[in-house]
Amino acid sequence: MSNVDLMNLIQSNVRSLKPYHVENIDCEIKLHANENPFSPSDELLDLLTESIKSFQLNRYPDPDSRNLKYSIAKRLNTDTSRLVIGNGSDEIILLLLQVFCQEGDSIIFPDPTFAMYAIIAKGLGLKPVNIPLDDHWDFDAAELLKVAEENKSRIIFLSYPNNPTGNCFSENEVRKVVENFSGIVVVDEAYYDFARKSFVGEIEKHNNLVVLRSLSKIGLAGLRVGFGVADPLIIDQINKVRLPYNSNTVSQTMAEHLMTHFDPVQKQINSILEERTRLIGELEKFDSLTVYPSDSNFFLFRTEPSADKLFRYLMDNGILVRNLSSHPRLNNCLRITIGTRDENNRFLSKMADYTQTENP
Ligand SMILES: Cc1ncc(COP(=O)(O)O)c(C=O)c1O
């Protein structure tokens, strides 16, 4: 029998981390994870079923995801040498930190933003630094650059649109950052399909720019596919640290089908965008709520007096949203992902019931 002091073996960066809490509560209506509420279209599923017959699942996947890269390169009008495929775009965040940072280095981002930038950085012994977003959830490029310089930050992360605030930062400020920073600027476009604003077109002009995209928000969250677009030199360095089979055969194939048969997904996106307008319009009618504008498939709202109470009420009624109240800037804020029309109606009707019982 062994009784090794395991805690003592664990490296200090990991020991001091708190586990990342992913809500996985069994709720009928899941509006908490910014997923696509629609299943993949029949057309996509038929294509996958057909492909599965020819899969050689006893063989390793294509380590270079070549077919998937061709389909992405064509859609984005870029070259495959500028692409890397990740097991989710999360993985590419990790790979970028491995390529560009050493223990003790800092990375920087405006806050609040996507929590994984800081979490992955801390796990690698890096120092996450942030500057606060202003009251419109935007930032000033000069200030960000100044703090980045003071901290000798190696990478700036900009979630564009920003999760969880939902908005795209001012295009001009982002451009100033890309043009004036002498480190790497990651523009994380995980929600691009809902914003349709992108910096991909600037990749060839700026060799320090990396754009990230994800297929998780448009229907393939369960398959974990993300990709990065960057200068070929950066891609080559990422490939040195990337595990060779990071993207499996099923994910590569389904993602390729999605890229080459985008119409059904585009219809789903259009419907999400229509529902976003409707849902925000309806919520704005509630006096007790402040609803923030969104370029994403989710939006943020503040509720007085207690987001915790509303969160629990919705959960008790089978609706799971994201409670962000623990963040100092997001006091009493909830984030809701746009669902199907029926799901959104259920949410709206529960909101009306709640407001009536709270203010009879
Ligand atoms: C801004 C942002 N970037 C990246 C990701 C990660 O996406 P993926 O599922 O591709 O790892 C998310 C997921 O929520 C996100 O909000």
The ligand as a Gaussian input file, in Angstrom:
#p B3LYP/6-31G(d) Opt

LIG

0 1
 C      -15.207000      34.029000     -26.133000
 C      -15.065000      32.540000     -26.198000
 N      -13.974000      32.017000     -26.743000
 C      -13.807000      30.696000     -26.821000
 C      -14.759000      29.821000     -26.332000
 C      -14.474000      28.375000     -26.382000
 O      -15.178000      27.735000     -27.386000
 P      -14.894000      26.258000     -27.800000
 O      -16.125000      25.494000     -27.487000
 O      -14.606000      26.325000     -29.279000
 O      -13.714000      25.765000     -27.041000
 C      -15.914000      30.320000     -25.750000
 C      -16.913000      29.411000     -25.191000
 O      -17.795000      29.759000     -24.467000
 C      -16.073000      31.721000     -25.676000
 O      -17.144000      32.268000     -25.098000

